[in-house]
């Protein structure tokens, strides 16, 4: 299958959705103000990005600044979640005493929806970047943690025994055997976590922050600018897709040995 045909397959569903949306919007079945056509949304989105005719009014030409504001919050909260989730997950998965001490608390906190922490985050951090970063951290932390624990616990025990018999220390086992074996699960958690991170930063920007894509979305809703609401939603989706694609590239580079073994098994 050629690269062109693969690209076309990926584009079929979005193109069909946009075409159906345009037809419904132009047909008059719903008021144009409630369901702006994709062409209208694209026009407002373009002005939000480039600022050429002030269709987006106060937001004209401010898309890059808004996107960067949201991206910085995602990067900060997600980075903290990755570092703490992976390290704590390895500790819980490897040492039973750490599991006994920490996992009950983790399992009590995990079902609490991150959005329910918004009042607490505002009380603790005020109206600024910190509550958004805190919520992003909460949303990304638990998927990364649980997948890391699963990856460590399901590491091939035969490999661990073989390395131990060859004289590997515990530190060497964790670094050279357990961590590489857990990487597929860890990357699964990273991909789930980045989606949660974007959802939570937008939620926080609607309530606790006065900048970013989520803020523009909520502010546009109040002023009945549904074209900008949809443009903000599309922006969030595209940025989320881009960051997930970046993680997939890192995963392919880090797990090249897995792809090689899969190809060998298929050829065999």
C-alpha positions in Angstrom: 0.0 0.0 0.0 1.5 3.4 -1.1 1.8 6.4 1.2 -0.7 8.3 -1.0 -3.4 5.6 -0.6 -2.8 5.6 3.2 -3.2 9.3 3.4 -6.4 9.1 1.4 -7.8 6.5 3.7 -7.1 8.8 6.7 -8.8 11.7 4.9 -12.0 9.9 3.8 -13.9 10.1 7.1 -13.1 13.8 7.9 -13.9 14.8 4.3 -17.3 13.0 4.5 -18.1 14.6 7.9 -17.2 18.1 6.6 -19.3 17.6 3.4 -22.3 16.4 5.3 -21.9 19.3 7.8 -21.7 21.9 5.0 -24.8 20.5 3.3 -26.9 20.4 6.6 -25.7 23.9 7.5 -26.6 25.3 4.1 -29.9 23.5 3.9 -31.5 25.6 6.6 -32.6 22.7 8.8 -30.9 24.5 11.6 -30.3 28.3 12.1 -26.9 29.2 10.7 -26.0 30.9 14.0 -26.4 27.6 15.8 -24.6 25.5 13.3 -22.2 27.5 11.3 -21.0 25.9 8.1 -17.4 24.6 7.9 -16.6 27.3 5.4 -17.7 30.0 7.9 -15.8 28.3 10.7 -12.7 28.1 8.5 -13.0 31.9 7.6 -13.2 32.9 11.3 -10.4 30.4 12.2 -8.2 31.9 9.5 -8.8 35.4 10.8 -8.1 34.2 14.4 -4.8 32.8 13.1 -3.7 35.5 10.6 -5.8 38.6 11.7 -6.6 39.9 8.2 -10.2 41.2 8.4 -11.1 41.1 12.2 -13.9 38.5 11.7 -12.7 37.1 15.0 -13.0 40.6 16.6 -10.9 40.8 19.7 -9.3 37.4 19.0 -8.2 38.4 15.5 -4.5 37.3 15.0 -4.2 35.9 18.5 -4.4 32.1 17.7 -0.7 31.5 18.1 -0.5 33.2 21.5 -3.6 31.3 22.7 -2.3 28.0 21.4 1.1 28.6 23.0 -0.6 29.4 26.3 -2.4 26.1 26.3 0.6 24.2 25.1 2.8 25.5 27.8 0.3 24.4 30.5 0.0 21.0 28.9 3.7 20.6 28.7 4.3 21.6 32.3 1.6 19.4 33.8 2.2 16.5 31.5 6.0 16.6 32.2 5.4 16.4 35.9 2.9 13.6 35.4 5.4 11.6 33.3 8.3 12.0 35.7 6.3 11.2 38.8 4.0 8.5 37.2 6.8 6.5 35.7 9.0 6.6 38.7 6.3 5.8 41.2 4.8 3.2 38.9 8.2 1.4 38.7 8.5 1.5 42.5 5.0 0.2 43.1 5.4 -2.5 40.4 8.8 -3.7 41.7 8.8 -3.4 45.4 5.9 -5.0 47.2 6.3 -2.9 50.4 5.9 0.3 48.3 2.7 -1.2 46.8 1.3 -2.0 50.2 2.1 1.5 51.5 0.9 3.6 48.5 -1.5 1.7 46.3 -4.5 2.0 48.7 -4.2 5.8 48.7 -3.7 5.8 44.9 -6.9 3.7 44.4 -8.9 6.0 46.6 -7.8 9.1 44.7 -8.0 7.7 41.2 -11.8 7.6 40.9 -12.1 11.2 41.9 -12.8 13.2 38.6 -10.0 15.8 38.0 -12.6 18.5 37.4 -13.9 18.1 40.9 -10.5 19.4 42.0 -11.1 22.8 40.3 -12.5 24.6 43.5 -9.6 23.3 45.5 -7.1 24.2 42.8 -8.4 27.8 42.7 -8.3 28.1 46.5 -4.7 26.7 46.6 -3.2 28.4 43.5 -5.6 31.3 42.6 -6.6 32.4 39.0 -3.4 31.8 37.0 -1.4 29.0 35.3 -0.8 26.9 38.4 -4.4 25.5 38.8 -4.4 24.5 35.1 -1.0 22.8 35.4 -2.2 21.0 38.6 -5.4 19.7 36.8 -3.3 18.6 33.8 -1.0 16.7 36.1 -4.0 15.0 37.8 -5.5 14.0 34.4 -2.3 12.6 33.0 -0.8 11.1 36.1 -3.1 8.1 36.8 -3.1 6.6 33.3 0.7 6.8 33.2 1.0 5.4 36.7 -1.3 2.5 36.2 0.1 1.5 32.8 3.7 1.7 34.2 2.7 -0.6 37.1 1.1 -3.0 34.7 4.2 -3.0 32.5 6.6 -3.7 35.4 4.4 -6.5 36.8 4.1 -8.2 33.5 7.8 -8.1 32.6 9.1 -11.5 31.5 10.3 -13.2 34.6 12.5 -15.5 32.6 14.5 -12.5 31.5 14.8 -11.2 35.0 15.9 -14.6 36.3 18.5 -14.9 33.5 19.9 -11.5 34.2 20.0 -12.3 37.9 21.9 -15.5 37.3 24.5 -13.5 35.3 25.1 -11.4 38.3 23.0 -8.3 37.5 22.4 -6.0 40.5 18.9 -4.7 41.3 19.7 -1.4 39.7 20.9 -3.1 36.6 17.8 -5.3 36.4 15.5 -2.2 36.7 17.5 -0.2 34.1 18.3 -2.8 31.5 15.6 -5.5 31.8 12.4 -4.3 33.6 12.2 -0.7 32.3 12.7 -1.8 28.6 10.2 -4.6 29.1 7.6 -2.1 30.5 8.1 0.5 27.8 5.1 -0.7 25.6 2.8 -0.3 28.5 4.4 3.0 29.6 3.9 4.4 26.1 0.3 3.3 26.1 -0.1 5.3 29.3 1.7 8.3 27.8 -0.8 8.3 24.8 -3.8 8.1 27.1 -2.3 10.8 29.4 -1.7 13.3 26.6 -5.3 13.2 25.6 -6.4 13.7 29.2 -3.9 16.6 29.5 -5.5 18.5 26.6 -9.0 17.9 28.0 -8.1 19.1 31.4 -6.1 22.2 30.3 -9.1 23.3 28.3 -11.5 22.7 31.2 -9.2 24.7 33.5 -9.0 27.6 31.1 -12.7 27.8 31.0 -12.9 28.4 34.7 -9.5 29.3 36.3 -7.5 31.0 33.6 -8.0 34.0 31.4 -6.0 32.9 28.3 -5.6 30.0 26.0 -7.8 28.0 23.6 -10.3 26.9 26.4 -10.8 30.5 27.5 -11.5 31.6 23.9 -13.9 28.8 23.5 -15.9 29.7 26.7 -15.7 33.5 26.0 -17.0 32.9 22.4 -19.9 30.8 23.8 -21.0 33.7 26.0 -21.0 36.1 22.9 -22.8 33.5 20.7 -19.8 33.2 18.4 -20.3 29.5 17.7 -18.0 29.7 14.7 -15.1 30.5 17.1 -16.3 27.9 19.5 -16.0 25.2 16.8 -12.7 26.7 15.6 -11.3 26.4 19.2 -12.6 22.8 19.4 -10.9 22.0 16.1 -7.7 23.7 17.2 -7.6 21.6 20.4 -8.2 18.4 18.4 -5.4 19.1 15.9 -2.9 20.0 18.7 -3.9 16.8 20.6 -3.5 14.8 17.4 -0.1 16.4 16.8 1.2 15.6 20.3 -0.1 12.1 20.1 1.7 11.6 16.7 4.9 12.9 18.3 4.6 10.3 21.1 4.0 7.6 18.5 7.2 8.7 16.7 9.1 8.5 20.0 7.5 5.1 20.7 8.6 3.8 17.3 12.2 4.9 17.9 12.3 3.5 21.4 10.6 0.2 20.5 12.5 -0.5 17.3 13.5 -3.9 18.7 9.8 -4.8 19.1 9.0 -4.0 15.5 12.1 -6.0 14.3 11.0 -9.0 16.3 7.4 -8.7 15.0 8.7 -8.7 11.4 11.0 -11.7 12.0 8.1 -13.7 13.5 5.9 -12.8 10.5 8.6 -13.8 8.0 9.2 -17.0 9.9 
